[in-house]
Amino acid sequence: MSEISNDRIVREKECRKLSGLCRATRFLWEKKGKFPARRNIGGRSIGWLLSEIQEWQKNQPKKDVE
């Protein structure tokens, strides 16, 4: 039996809000392996898996407050 996933694709606008990064920075970080890879969702449309963005958020270093 296959597992049902609650994961979904997020588009550019939502990805920008979730990551706090502009498109150019995300593109550069993606090429360096520092941000999740985009997915082709048909034609010229792209998106990111929400679960991968959330995992990326969890793995960001915490900022020390002095």
PDBQT receptor file of N, H, CA, C and O in Angstrom, charges set to zero:
ATOM      1  N   MET A   1       0.844  -1.185   0.000  1.00  0.00    +0.000 N 
ATOM      2  CA  MET A   1       0.000   0.000   0.000  1.00  0.00    +0.000 C 
ATOM      3  C   MET A   1       0.883   1.240   0.000  1.00  0.00    +0.000 C 
ATOM      4  O   MET A   1       1.862   1.305   0.744  1.00  0.00    +0.000 OA
ATOM      5  N   SER A   2       0.551   2.208  -0.816  1.00  0.00    +0.000 N 
ATOM      6  H   SER A   2      -0.244   2.155  -1.420  1.00  0.00    +0.000 HD
ATOM      7  CA  SER A   2       1.367   3.421  -0.899  1.00  0.00    +0.000 C 
ATOM      8  C   SER A   2       1.018   4.389   0.227  1.00  0.00    +0.000 C 
ATOM      9  O   SER A   2      -0.115   4.443   0.705  1.00  0.00    +0.000 OA
ATOM     10  N   GLU A   3       2.022   5.141   0.626  1.00  0.00    +0.000 N 
ATOM     11  H   GLU A   3       2.942   5.097   0.237  1.00  0.00    +0.000 HD
ATOM     12  CA  GLU A   3       1.855   6.108   1.708  1.00  0.00    +0.000 C 
ATOM     13  C   GLU A   3       1.312   7.418   1.138  1.00  0.00    +0.000 C 
ATOM     14  O   GLU A   3       1.783   7.884   0.100  1.00  0.00    +0.000 OA
ATOM     15  N   ILE A   4       0.339   8.005   1.800  1.00  0.00    +0.000 N 
ATOM     16  H   ILE A   4      -0.043   7.627   2.643  1.00  0.00    +0.000 HD
ATOM     17  CA  ILE A   4      -0.227   9.284   1.370  1.00  0.00    +0.000 C 
ATOM     18  C   ILE A   4       0.581  10.401   2.009  1.00  0.00    +0.000 C 
ATOM     19  O   ILE A   4       0.848  10.387   3.210  1.00  0.00    +0.000 OA
ATOM     20  N   SER A   5       0.965  11.366   1.186  1.00  0.00    +0.000 N 
ATOM     21  H   SER A   5       0.749  11.378   0.210  1.00  0.00    +0.000 HD
ATOM     22  CA  SER A   5       1.785  12.478   1.665  1.00  0.00    +0.000 C 
ATOM     23  C   SER A   5       0.950  13.748   1.758  1.00  0.00    +0.000 C 
ATOM     24  O   SER A   5       0.123  14.022   0.888  1.00  0.00    +0.000 OA
ATOM     25  N   ASN A   6       1.172  14.516   2.813  1.00  0.00    +0.000 N 
ATOM     26  H   ASN A   6       1.844  14.293   3.520  1.00  0.00    +0.000 HD
ATOM     27  CA  ASN A   6       0.514  15.809   2.960  1.00  0.00    +0.000 C 
ATOM     28  C   ASN A   6       1.387  16.924   2.418  1.00  0.00    +0.000 C 
ATOM     29  O   ASN A   6       1.049  18.101   2.550  1.00  0.00    +0.000 OA
ATOM     30  N   ASP A   7       2.508  16.562   1.808  1.00  0.00    +0.000 N 
ATOM     31  H   ASP A   7       2.782  15.606   1.700  1.00  0.00    +0.000 HD
ATOM     32  CA  ASP A   7       3.430  17.549   1.262  1.00  0.00    +0.000 C 
ATOM     33  C   ASP A   7       2.779  18.259   0.077  1.00  0.00    +0.000 C 
ATOM     34  O   ASP A   7       1.906  17.707  -0.592  1.00  0.00    +0.000 OA
ATOM     35  N   ARG A   8       3.211  19.469  -0.164  1.00  0.00    +0.000 N 
ATOM     36  H   ARG A   8       3.921  19.918   0.379  1.00  0.00    +0.000 HD
ATOM     37  CA  ARG A   8       2.674  20.212  -1.302  1.00  0.00    +0.000 C 
ATOM     38  C   ARG A   8       3.764  21.062  -1.921  1.00  0.00    +0.000 C 
ATOM     39  O   ARG A   8       4.822  21.278  -1.330  1.00  0.00    +0.000 OA
ATOM     40  N   ILE A   9       3.487  21.535  -3.113  1.00  0.00    +0.000 N 
ATOM     41  H   ILE A   9       2.627  21.360  -3.593  1.00  0.00    +0.000 HD
ATOM     42  CA  ILE A   9       4.400  22.409  -3.845  1.00  0.00    +0.000 C 
ATOM     43  C   ILE A   9       4.090  23.860  -3.481  1.00  0.00    +0.000 C 
ATOM     44  O   ILE A   9       2.928  24.265  -3.464  1.00  0.00    +0.000 OA
ATOM     45  N   VAL A  10       5.123  24.632  -3.194  1.00  0.00    +0.000 N 
ATOM     46  H   VAL A  10       6.067  24.303  -3.207  1.00  0.00    +0.000 HD
ATOM     47  CA  VAL A  10       4.948  26.072  -2.982  1.00  0.00    +0.000 C 
ATOM     48  C   VAL A  10       5.573  26.803  -4.162  1.00  0.00    +0.000 C 
ATOM     49  O   VAL A  10       6.605  26.389  -4.689  1.00  0.00    +0.000 OA
ATOM     50  N   ARG A  11       4.945  27.877  -4.560  1.00  0.00    +0.000 N 
ATOM     51  H   ARG A  11       4.107  28.214  -4.132  1.00  0.00    +0.000 HD
ATOM     52  CA  ARG A  11       5.405  28.646  -5.706  1.00  0.00    +0.000 C 
ATOM     53  C   ARG A  11       6.301  29.793  -5.240  1.00  0.00    +0.000 C 
ATOM     54  O   ARG A  11       6.552  29.943  -4.045  1.00  0.00    +0.000 OA
ATOM     55  N   GLU A  12       6.771  30.583  -6.169  1.00  0.00    +0.000 N 
ATOM     56  H   GLU A  12       6.567  30.461  -7.140  1.00  0.00    +0.000 HD
ATOM     57  CA  GLU A  12       7.768  31.633  -5.928  1.00  0.00    +0.000 C 
ATOM     58  C   GLU A  12       7.391  32.568  -4.776  1.00  0.00    +0.000 C 
ATOM     59  O   GLU A  12       8.185  32.766  -3.856  1.00  0.00    +0.000 OA
ATOM     60  N   LYS A  13       6.211  33.130  -4.820  1.00  0.00    +0.000 N 
ATOM     61  H   LYS A  13       5.566  32.969  -5.567  1.00  0.00    +0.000 HD
ATOM     62  CA  LYS A  13       5.810  34.128  -3.814  1.00  0.00    +0.000 C 
ATOM     63  C   LYS A  13       5.837  33.545  -2.397  1.00  0.00    +0.000 C 
ATOM     64  O   LYS A  13       6.339  34.178  -1.469  1.00  0.00    +0.000 OA
ATOM     65  N   GLU A  14       5.296  32.343  -2.241  1.00  0.00    +0.000 N 
ATOM     66  H   GLU A  14       4.888  31.828  -2.995  1.00  0.00    +0.000 HD
ATOM     67  CA  GLU A  14       5.274  31.718  -0.917  1.00  0.00    +0.000 C 
ATOM     68  C   GLU A  14       6.672  31.292  -0.483  1.00  0.00    +0.000 C 
ATOM     69  O   GLU A  14       7.018  31.390   0.694  1.00  0.00    +0.000 OA
ATOM     70  N   CYS A  15       7.475  30.820  -1.437  1.00  0.00    +0.000 N 
ATOM     71  H   CYS A  15       7.193  30.740  -2.394  1.00  0.00    +0.000 HD
ATOM     72  CA  CYS A  15       8.848  30.420  -1.125  1.00  0.00    +0.000 C 
ATOM     73  C   CYS A  15       9.645  31.624  -0.621  1.00  0.00    +0.000 C 
ATOM     74  O   CYS A  15      10.431  31.501   0.319  1.00  0.00    +0.000 OA
ATOM     75  N   ARG A  16       9.443  32.774  -1.239  1.00  0.00    +0.000 N 
ATOM     76  H   ARG A  16       8.805  32.874  -2.002  1.00  0.00    +0.000 HD
ATOM     77  CA  ARG A  16      10.122  34.003  -0.818  1.00  0.00    +0.000 C 
ATOM     78  C   ARG A  16       9.724  34.361   0.612  1.00  0.00    +0.000 C 
ATOM     79  O   ARG A  16      10.575  34.731   1.422  1.00  0.00    +0.000 OA
ATOM     80  N   LYS A  17       8.430  34.252   0.924  1.00  0.00    +0.000 N 
ATOM     81  H   LYS A  17       7.739  33.952   0.266  1.00  0.00    +0.000 HD
ATOM     82  CA  LYS A  17       7.961  34.565   2.278  1.00  0.00    +0.000 C 
ATOM     83  C   LYS A  17       8.524  33.591   3.306  1.00  0.00    +0.000 C 
ATOM     84  O   LYS A  17       8.950  34.000   4.386  1.00  0.00    +0.000 OA
ATOM     85  N   LEU A  18       8.527  32.312   2.973  1.00  0.00    +0.000 N 
ATOM     86  H   LEU A  18       8.181  31.980   2.096  1.00  0.00    +0.000 HD
ATOM     87  CA  LEU A  18       9.010  31.292   3.907  1.00  0.00    +0.000 C 
ATOM     88  C   LEU A  18      10.507  31.387   4.152  1.00  0.00    +0.000 C 
ATOM     89  O   LEU A  18      10.969  31.213   5.280  1.00  0.00    +0.000 OA
ATOM     90  N   SER A  19      11.260  31.661   3.101  1.00  0.00    +0.000 N 
ATOM     91  H   SER A  19      10.885  31.802   2.185  1.00  0.00    +0.000 HD
ATOM     92  CA  SER A  19      12.725  31.655   3.217  1.00  0.00    +0.000 C 
ATOM     93  C   SER A  19      13.294  33.001   3.631  1.00  0.00    +0.000 C 
ATOM     94  O   SER A  19      14.351  33.064   4.260  1.00  0.00    +0.000 OA
ATOM     95  N   GLY A  20      12.602  34.076   3.282  1.00  0.00    +0.000 N 
ATOM     96  H   GLY A  20      11.744  34.024   2.771  1.00  0.00    +0.000 HD
ATOM     97  CA  GLY A  20      13.135  35.409   3.544  1.00  0.00    +0.000 C 
ATOM     98  C   GLY A  20      14.251  35.789   2.587  1.00  0.00    +0.000 C 
ATOM     99  O   GLY A  20      14.961  36.770   2.809  1.00  0.00    +0.000 OA
ATOM    100  N   LEU A  21      14.407  35.006   1.516  1.00  0.00    +0.000 N 
ATOM    101  H   LEU A  21      13.831  34.209   1.336  1.00  0.00    +0.000 HD
ATOM    102  CA  LEU A  21      15.478  35.239   0.545  1.00  0.00    +0.000 C 
ATOM    103  C   LEU A  21      14.893  35.638  -0.803  1.00  0.00    +0.000 C 
ATOM    104  O   LEU A  21      13.844  35.140  -1.210  1.00  0.00    +0.000 OA
ATOM    105  N   CYS A  22      15.581  36.538  -1.489  1.00  0.00    +0.000 N 
ATOM    106  H   CYS A  22      16.434  36.943  -1.159  1.00  0.00    +0.000 HD
ATOM    107  CA  CYS A  22      15.137  36.921  -2.822  1.00  0.00    +0.000 C 
ATOM    108  C   CYS A  22      15.425  35.788  -3.807  1.00  0.00    +0.000 C 
ATOM    109  O   CYS A  22      16.180  34.864  -3.504  1.00  0.00    +0.000 OA
ATOM    110  N   ARG A  23      14.820  35.872  -4.971  1.00  0.00    +0.000 N 
ATOM    111  H   ARG A  23      14.207  36.623  -5.217  1.00  0.00    +0.000 HD
ATOM    112  CA  ARG A  23      14.961  34.841  -5.999  1.00  0.00    +0.000 C 
ATOM    113  C   ARG A  23      16.418  34.606  -6.378  1.00  0.00    +0.000 C 
ATOM    114  O   ARG A  23      16.848  33.459  -6.501  1.00  0.00    +0.000 OA
ATOM    115  N   ALA A  24      17.176  35.677  -6.563  1.00  0.00    +0.000 N 
ATOM    116  H   ALA A  24      16.826  36.608  -6.463  1.00  0.00    +0.000 HD
ATOM    117  CA  ALA A  24      18.578  35.545  -6.992  1.00  0.00    +0.000 C 
ATOM    118  C   ALA A  24      19.417  34.814  -5.947  1.00  0.00    +0.000 C 
ATOM    119  O   ALA A  24      20.228  33.954  -6.292  1.00  0.00    +0.000 OA
ATOM    120  N   THR A  25      19.229  35.148  -4.683  1.00  0.00    +0.000 N 
ATOM    121  H   THR A  25      18.570  35.847  -4.402  1.00  0.00    +0.000 HD
ATOM    122  CA  THR A  25      19.981  34.484  -3.612  1.00  0.00    +0.000 C 
ATOM    123  C   THR A  25      19.620  33.011  -3.541  1.00  0.00    +0.000 C 
ATOM    124  O   THR A  25      20.500  32.158  -3.421  1.00  0.00    +0.000 OA
ATOM    125  N   ARG A  26      18.325  32.707  -3.614  1.00  0.00    +0.000 N 
ATOM    126  H   ARG A  26      17.610  33.399  -3.711  1.00  0.00    +0.000 HD
ATOM    127  CA  ARG A  26      17.912  31.297  -3.581  1.00  0.00    +0.000 C 
ATOM    128  C   ARG A  26      18.516  30.527  -4.750  1.00  0.00    +0.000 C 
ATOM    129  O   ARG A  26      18.949  29.387  -4.581  1.00  0.00    +0.000 OA
ATOM    130  N   PHE A  27      18.549  31.133  -5.924  1.00  0.00    +0.000 N 
ATOM    131  H   PHE A  27      18.197  32.059  -6.061  1.00  0.00    +0.000 HD
ATOM    132  CA  PHE A  27      19.121  30.480  -7.104  1.00  0.00    +0.000 C 
ATOM    133  C   PHE A  27      20.601  30.174  -6.881  1.00  0.00    +0.000 C 
ATOM    134  O   PHE A  27      21.057  29.066  -7.163  1.00  0.00    +0.000 OA
ATOM    135  N   LEU A  28      21.349  31.154  -6.378  1.00  0.00    +0.000 N 
ATOM    136  H   LEU A  28      20.979  32.054  -6.150  1.00  0.00    +0.000 HD
ATOM    137  CA  LEU A  28      22.777  30.938  -6.122  1.00  0.00    +0.000 C 
ATOM    138  C   LEU A  28      22.998  29.883  -5.045  1.00  0.00    +0.000 C 
ATOM    139  O   LEU A  28      23.858  29.015  -5.193  1.00  0.00    +0.000 OA
ATOM    140  N   TRP A  29      22.232  29.953  -3.970  1.00  0.00    +0.000 N 
ATOM    141  H   TRP A  29      21.534  30.658  -3.850  1.00  0.00    +0.000 HD
ATOM    142  CA  TRP A  29      22.364  28.978  -2.890  1.00  0.00    +0.000 C 
ATOM    143  C   TRP A  29      21.965  27.584  -3.360  1.00  0.00    +0.000 C 
ATOM    144  O   TRP A  29      22.564  26.591  -2.949  1.00  0.00    +0.000 OA
ATOM    145  N   GLU A  30      20.960  27.514  -4.215  1.00  0.00    +0.000 N 
ATOM    146  H   GLU A  30      20.473  28.321  -4.548  1.00  0.00    +0.000 HD
ATOM    147  CA  GLU A  30      20.533  26.227  -4.763  1.00  0.00    +0.000 C 
ATOM    148  C   GLU A  30      21.672  25.595  -5.565  1.00  0.00    +0.000 C 
ATOM    149  O   GLU A  30      21.920  24.395  -5.450  1.00  0.00    +0.000 OA
ATOM    150  N   LYS A  31      22.357  26.390  -6.368  1.00  0.00    +0.000 N 
ATOM    151  H   LYS A  31      22.155  27.365  -6.462  1.00  0.00    +0.000 HD
ATOM    152  CA  LYS A  31      23.479  25.881  -7.164  1.00  0.00    +0.000 C 
ATOM    153  C   LYS A  31      24.618  25.387  -6.272  1.00  0.00    +0.000 C 
ATOM    154  O   LYS A  31      25.341  24.464  -6.646  1.00  0.00    +0.000 OA
ATOM    155  N   LYS A  32      24.783  26.003  -5.085  1.00  0.00    +0.000 N 
ATOM    156  H   LYS A  32      24.196  26.753  -4.781  1.00  0.00    +0.000 HD
ATOM    157  CA  LYS A  32      25.835  25.611  -4.143  1.00  0.00    +0.000 C 
ATOM    158  C   LYS A  32      25.375  24.504  -3.196  1.00  0.00    +0.000 C 
ATOM    159  O   LYS A  32      26.161  24.030  -2.375  1.00  0.00    +0.000 OA
ATOM    160  N   GLY A  33      24.116  24.090  -3.300  1.00  0.00    +0.000 N 
ATOM    161  H   GLY A  33      23.478  24.475  -3.967  1.00  0.00    +0.000 HD
ATOM    162  CA  GLY A  33      23.588  23.052  -2.421  1.00  0.00    +0.000 C 
ATOM    163  C   GLY A  33      23.174  23.561  -1.054  1.00  0.00    +0.000 C 
ATOM    164  O   GLY A  33      23.003  22.773  -0.123  1.00  0.00    +0.000 OA
ATOM    165  N   LYS A  34      23.012  24.879  -0.920  1.00  0.00    +0.000 N 
ATOM    166  H   LYS A  34      23.151  25.519  -1.676  1.00  0.00    +0.000 HD
ATOM    167  CA  LYS A  34      22.658  25.476   0.369  1.00  0.00    +0.000 C 
ATOM    168  C   LYS A  34      21.159  25.739   0.513  1.00  0.00    +0.000 C 
ATOM    169  O   LYS A  34      20.704  26.177   1.569  1.00  0.00    +0.000 OA
ATOM    170  N   PHE A  35      20.385  25.472  -0.556  1.00  0.00    +0.000 N 
ATOM    171  H   PHE A  35      20.755  25.117  -1.414  1.00  0.00    +0.000 HD
ATOM    172  CA  PHE A  35      18.935  25.672  -0.536  1.00  0.00    +0.000 C 
ATOM    173  C   PHE A  35      18.307  24.541  -1.345  1.00  0.00    +0.000 C 
ATOM    174  O   PHE A  35      18.907  24.079  -2.315  1.00  0.00    +0.000 OA
ATOM    175  N   PRO A  36      17.107  24.085  -0.964  1.00  0.00    +0.000 N 
ATOM    176  CA  PRO A  36      16.474  22.973  -1.683  1.00  0.00    +0.000 C 
ATOM    177  C   PRO A  36      16.307  23.257  -3.182  1.00  0.00    +0.000 C 
ATOM    178  O   PRO A  36      16.071  24.391  -3.599  1.00  0.00    +0.000 OA
ATOM    179  N   ALA A  37      16.435  22.207  -3.958  1.00  0.00    +0.000 N 
ATOM    180  H   ALA A  37      16.627  21.286  -3.619  1.00  0.00    +0.000 HD
ATOM    181  CA  ALA A  37      16.303  22.318  -5.414  1.00  0.00    +0.000 C 
ATOM    182  C   ALA A  37      14.849  22.531  -5.813  1.00  0.00    +0.000 C 
ATOM    183  O   ALA A  37      13.930  21.971  -5.214  1.00  0.00    +0.000 OA
ATOM    184  N   ARG A  38      14.668  23.343  -6.825  1.00  0.00    +0.000 N 
ATOM    185  H   ARG A  38      15.414  23.798  -7.311  1.00  0.00    +0.000 HD
ATOM    186  CA  ARG A  38      13.326  23.579  -7.365  1.00  0.00    +0.000 C 
ATOM    187  C   ARG A  38      12.874  22.347  -8.139  1.00  0.00    +0.000 C 
ATOM    188  O   ARG A  38      13.686  21.510  -8.534  1.00  0.00    +0.000 OA
ATOM    189  N   ARG A  39      11.581  22.255  -8.346  1.00  0.00    +0.000 N 
ATOM    190  H   ARG A  39      10.922  22.936  -8.025  1.00  0.00    +0.000 HD
ATOM    191  CA  ARG A  39      10.974  21.150  -9.097  1.00  0.00    +0.000 C 
ATOM    192  C   ARG A  39      10.256  21.721 -10.308  1.00  0.00    +0.000 C 
ATOM    193  O   ARG A  39       9.595  22.756 -10.217  1.00  0.00    +0.000 OA
ATOM    194  N   ASN A  40      10.385  21.052 -11.430  1.00  0.00    +0.000 N 
ATOM    195  H   ASN A  40      10.921  20.211 -11.505  1.00  0.00    +0.000 HD
ATOM    196  CA  ASN A  40       9.633  21.430 -12.621  1.00  0.00    +0.000 C 
ATOM    197  C   ASN A  40       8.240  20.832 -12.476  1.00  0.00    +0.000 C 
ATOM    198  O   ASN A  40       8.091  19.617 -12.351  1.00  0.00    +0.000 OA
ATOM    199  N   ILE A  41       7.223  21.685 -12.493  1.00  0.00    +0.000 N 
ATOM    200  H   ILE A  41       7.344  22.672 -12.595  1.00  0.00    +0.000 HD
ATOM    201  CA  ILE A  41       5.856  21.188 -12.291  1.00  0.00    +0.000 C 
ATOM    202  C   ILE A  41       5.024  21.290 -13.562  1.00  0.00    +0.000 C 
ATOM    203  O   ILE A  41       3.799  21.173 -13.524  1.00  0.00    +0.000 OA
ATOM    204  N   GLY A  42       5.698  21.508 -14.683  1.00  0.00    +0.000 N 
ATOM    205  H   GLY A  42       6.693  21.604 -14.713  1.00  0.00    +0.000 HD
ATOM    206  CA  GLY A  42       4.997  21.536 -15.966  1.00  0.00    +0.000 C 
ATOM    207  C   GLY A  42       5.288  22.796 -16.741  1.00  0.00    +0.000 C 
ATOM    208  O   GLY A  42       5.224  23.902 -16.204  1.00  0.00    +0.000 OA
ATOM    209  N   GLY A  43       5.608  22.622 -18.008  1.00  0.00    +0.000 N 
ATOM    210  H   GLY A  43       5.659  21.723 -18.444  1.00  0.00    +0.000 HD
ATOM    211  CA  GLY A  43       5.912  23.779 -18.839  1.00  0.00    +0.000 C 
ATOM    212  C   GLY A  43       7.068  24.560 -18.259  1.00  0.00    +0.000 C 
ATOM    213  O   GLY A  43       8.137  24.008 -18.003  1.00  0.00    +0.000 OA
ATOM    214  N   ARG A  44       6.854  25.843 -18.053  1.00  0.00    +0.000 N 
ATOM    215  H   ARG A  44       5.985  26.292 -18.262  1.00  0.00    +0.000 HD
ATOM    216  CA  ARG A  44       7.886  26.703 -17.469  1.00  0.00    +0.000 C 
ATOM    217  C   ARG A  44       7.648  26.960 -15.986  1.00  0.00    +0.000 C 
ATOM    218  O   ARG A  44       8.292  27.827 -15.396  1.00  0.00    +0.000 OA
ATOM    219  N   SER A  45       6.736  26.220 -15.385  1.00  0.00    +0.000 N 
ATOM    220  H   SER A  45       6.212  25.515 -15.865  1.00  0.00    +0.000 HD
ATOM    221  CA  SER A  45       6.390  26.414 -13.974  1.00  0.00    +0.000 C 
ATOM    222  C   SER A  45       7.319  25.617 -13.073  1.00  0.00    +0.000 C 
ATOM    223  O   SER A  45       7.664  24.470 -13.357  1.00  0.00    +0.000 OA
ATOM    224  N   ILE A  46       7.711  26.254 -11.982  1.00  0.00    +0.000 N 
ATOM    225  H   ILE A  46       7.431  27.185 -11.751  1.00  0.00    +0.000 HD
ATOM    226  CA  ILE A  46       8.563  25.602 -10.992  1.00  0.00    +0.000 C 
ATOM    227  C   ILE A  46       7.971  25.794  -9.604  1.00  0.00    +0.000 C 
ATOM    228  O   ILE A  46       7.137  26.672  -9.383  1.00  0.00    +0.000 OA
ATOM    229  N   GLY A  47       8.414  24.961  -8.677  1.00  0.00    +0.000 N 
ATOM    230  H   GLY A  47       9.091  24.248  -8.857  1.00  0.00    +0.000 HD
ATOM    231  CA  GLY A  47       7.997  25.080  -7.291  1.00  0.00    +0.000 C 
ATOM    232  C   GLY A  47       8.955  24.307  -6.406  1.00  0.00    +0.000 C 
ATOM    233  O   GLY A  47       9.858  23.629  -6.896  1.00  0.00    +0.000 OA
ATOM    234  N   TRP A  48       8.759  24.411  -5.129  1.00  0.00    +0.000 N 
ATOM    235  H   TRP A  48       8.025  24.962  -4.732  1.00  0.00    +0.000 HD
ATOM    236  CA  TRP A  48       9.589  23.729  -4.136  1.00  0.00    +0.000 C 
ATOM    237  C   TRP A  48       8.675  22.897  -3.253  1.00  0.00    +0.000 C 
ATOM    238  O   TRP A  48       7.520  23.258  -3.027  1.00  0.00    +0.000 OA
ATOM    239  N   LEU A  49       9.197  21.782  -2.756  1.00  0.00    +0.000 N 
ATOM    240  H   LEU A  49      10.135  21.489  -2.940  1.00  0.00    +0.000 HD
ATOM    241  CA  LEU A  49       8.426  20.993  -1.801  1.00  0.00    +0.000 C 
ATOM    242  C   LEU A  49       8.444  21.707  -0.451  1.00  0.00    +0.000 C 
ATOM    243  O   LEU A  49       9.506  22.076   0.051  1.00  0.00    +0.000 OA
ATOM    244  N   LEU A  50       7.284  21.893   0.120  1.00  0.00    +0.000 N 
ATOM    245  H   LEU A  50       6.421  21.593  -0.288  1.00  0.00    +0.000 HD
ATOM    246  CA  LEU A  50       7.166  22.575   1.408  1.00  0.00    +0.000 C 
ATOM    247  C   LEU A  50       8.004  21.872   2.468  1.00  0.00    +0.000 C 
ATOM    248  O   LEU A  50       8.662  22.531   3.273  1.00  0.00    +0.000 OA
ATOM    249  N   SER A  51       7.988  20.552   2.477  1.00  0.00    +0.000 N 
ATOM    250  H   SER A  51       7.454  20.017   1.823  1.00  0.00    +0.000 HD
ATOM    251  CA  SER A  51       8.746  19.801   3.486  1.00  0.00    +0.000 C 
ATOM    252  C   SER A  51      10.241  20.074   3.385  1.00  0.00    +0.000 C 
ATOM    253  O   SER A  51      10.926  20.126   4.407  1.00  0.00    +0.000 OA
ATOM    254  N   GLU A  52      10.759  20.249   2.173  1.00  0.00    +0.000 N 
ATOM    255  H   GLU A  52      10.203  20.207   1.343  1.00  0.00    +0.000 HD
ATOM    256  CA  GLU A  52      12.186  20.530   2.004  1.00  0.00    +0.000 C 
ATOM    257  C   GLU A  52      12.535  21.936   2.483  1.00  0.00    +0.000 C 
ATOM    258  O   GLU A  52      13.608  22.149   3.048  1.00  0.00    +0.000 OA
ATOM    259  N   ILE A  53      11.646  22.885   2.265  1.00  0.00    +0.000 N 
ATOM    260  H   ILE A  53      10.775  22.712   1.806  1.00  0.00    +0.000 HD
ATOM    261  CA  ILE A  53      11.882  24.249   2.753  1.00  0.00    +0.000 C 
ATOM    262  C   ILE A  53      11.825  24.269   4.280  1.00  0.00    +0.000 C 
ATOM    263  O   ILE A  53      12.642  24.927   4.924  1.00  0.00    +0.000 OA
ATOM    264  N   GLN A  54      10.868  23.556   4.855  1.00  0.00    +0.000 N 
ATOM    265  H   GLN A  54      10.204  23.021   4.332  1.00  0.00    +0.000 HD
ATOM    266  CA  GLN A  54      10.761  23.498   6.312  1.00  0.00    +0.000 C 
ATOM    267  C   GLN A  54      11.987  22.833   6.925  1.00  0.00    +0.000 C 
ATOM    268  O   GLN A  54      12.473  23.271   7.968  1.00  0.00    +0.000 OA
ATOM    269  N   GLU A  55      12.490  21.785   6.292  1.00  0.00    +0.000 N 
ATOM    270  H   GLU A  55      12.096  21.429   5.445  1.00  0.00    +0.000 HD
ATOM    271  CA  GLU A  55      13.703  21.115   6.773  1.00  0.00    +0.000 C 
ATOM    272  C   GLU A  55      14.890  22.070   6.690  1.00  0.00    +0.000 C 
ATOM    273  O   GLU A  55      15.712  22.119   7.605  1.00  0.00    +0.000 OA
ATOM    274  N   TRP A  56      14.984  22.824   5.603  1.00  0.00    +0.000 N 
ATOM    275  H   TRP A  56      14.316  22.784   4.860  1.00  0.00    +0.000 HD
ATOM    276  CA  TRP A  56      16.049  23.819   5.440  1.00  0.00    +0.000 C 
ATOM    277  C   TRP A  56      15.962  24.853   6.572  1.00  0.00    +0.000 C 
ATOM    278  O   TRP A  56      16.980  25.227   7.154  1.00  0.00    +0.000 OA
ATOM    279  N   GLN A  57      14.741  25.311   6.880  1.00  0.00    +0.000 N 
ATOM    280  H   GLN A  57      13.914  25.007   6.408  1.00  0.00    +0.000 HD
ATOM    281  CA  GLN A  57      14.554  26.287   7.957  1.00  0.00    +0.000 C 
ATOM    282  C   GLN A  57      15.047  25.730   9.293  1.00  0.00    +0.000 C 
ATOM    283  O   GLN A  57      15.718  26.432  10.048  1.00  0.00    +0.000 OA
ATOM    284  N   LYS A  58      14.719  24.478   9.584  1.00  0.00    +0.000 N 
ATOM    285  H   LYS A  58      14.173  23.907   8.970  1.00  0.00    +0.000 HD
ATOM    286  CA  LYS A  58      15.130  23.854  10.851  1.00  0.00    +0.000 C 
ATOM    287  C   LYS A  58      16.643  23.757  10.971  1.00  0.00    +0.000 C 
ATOM    288  O   LYS A  58      17.183  23.806  12.077  1.00  0.00    +0.000 OA
ATOM    289  N   ASN A  59      17.325  23.621   9.853  1.00  0.00    +0.000 N 
ATOM    290  H   ASN A  59      16.887  23.582   8.955  1.00  0.00    +0.000 HD
ATOM    291  CA  ASN A  59      18.772  23.424   9.861  1.00  0.00    +0.000 C 
ATOM    292  C   ASN A  59      19.577  24.719   9.800  1.00  0.00    +0.000 C 
ATOM    293  O   ASN A  59      20.805  24.676   9.731  1.00  0.00    +0.000 OA
ATOM    294  N   GLN A  60      18.911  25.861   9.825  1.00  0.00    +0.000 N 
ATOM    295  H   GLN A  60      17.913  25.896   9.881  1.00  0.00    +0.000 HD
ATOM    296  CA  GLN A  60      19.629  27.129   9.806  1.00  0.00    +0.000 C 
ATOM    297  C   GLN A  60      20.238  27.391  11.181  1.00  0.00    +0.000 C 
ATOM    298  O   GLN A  60      19.595  27.138  12.200  1.00  0.00    +0.000 OA
ATOM    299  N   PRO A  61      21.475  27.898  11.218  1.00  0.00    +0.000 N 
ATOM    300  CA  PRO A  61      22.112  28.164  12.514  1.00  0.00    +0.000 C 
ATOM    301  C   PRO A  61      21.349  29.232  13.296  1.00  0.00    +0.000 C 
ATOM    302  O   PRO A  61      20.782  30.167  12.730  1.00  0.00    +0.000 OA
ATOM    303  N   LYS A  62      21.357  29.058  14.592  1.00  0.00    +0.000 N 
ATOM    304  H   LYS A  62      21.817  28.298  15.052  1.00  0.00    +0.000 HD
ATOM    305  CA  LYS A  62      20.708  30.038  15.468  1.00  0.00    +0.000 C 
ATOM    306  C   LYS A  62      21.635  31.219  15.660  1.00  0.00    +0.000 C 
ATOM    307  O   LYS A  62      22.853  31.065  15.742  1.00  0.00    +0.000 OA
ATOM    308  N   LYS A  63      21.050  32.387  15.728  1.00  0.00    +0.000 N 
ATOM    309  H   LYS A  63      20.060  32.512  15.661  1.00  0.00    +0.000 HD
ATOM    310  CA  LYS A  63      21.810  33.614  15.937  1.00  0.00    +0.000 C 
ATOM    311  C   LYS A  63      21.957  33.843  17.433  1.00  0.00    +0.000 C 
ATOM    312  O   LYS A  63      20.968  33.833  18.166  1.00  0.00    +0.000 OA
ATOM    313  N   ASP A  64      23.187  34.049  17.884  1.00  0.00    +0.000 N 
ATOM    314  H   ASP A  64      23.989  34.057  17.288  1.00  0.00    +0.000 HD
ATOM    315  CA  ASP A  64      23.436  34.359  19.290  1.00  0.00    +0.000 C 
ATOM    316  C   ASP A  64      23.070  35.810  19.566  1.00  0.00    +0.000 C 
ATOM    317  O   ASP A  64      23.414  36.706  18.796  1.00  0.00    +0.000 OA
ATOM    318  N   VAL A  65      22.379  36.028  20.660  1.00  0.00    +0.000 N 
ATOM    319  H   VAL A  65      22.100  35.300  21.286  1.00  0.00    +0.000 HD
ATOM    320  CA  VAL A  65      22.009  37.376  21.074  1.00  0.00    +0.000 C 
ATOM    321  C   VAL A  65      22.910  37.765  22.231  1.00  0.00    +0.000 C 
ATOM    322  O   VAL A  65      22.999  37.054  23.232  1.00  0.00    +0.000 OA
ATOM    323  N   GLU A  66      23.567  38.885  22.086  1.00  0.00    +0.000 N 
ATOM    324  H   GLU A  66      23.495  39.463  21.272  1.00  0.00    +0.000 HD
ATOM    325  CA  GLU A  66      24.502  39.321  23.135  1.00  0.00    +0.000 C 
ATOM    326  C   GLU A  66      23.883  40.343  24.030  1.00  0.00    +0.000 C 
ATOM    327  O   GLU A  66      24.528  40.817  24.965  1.00  0.00    +0.000 OA
TER     328      GLU A  66
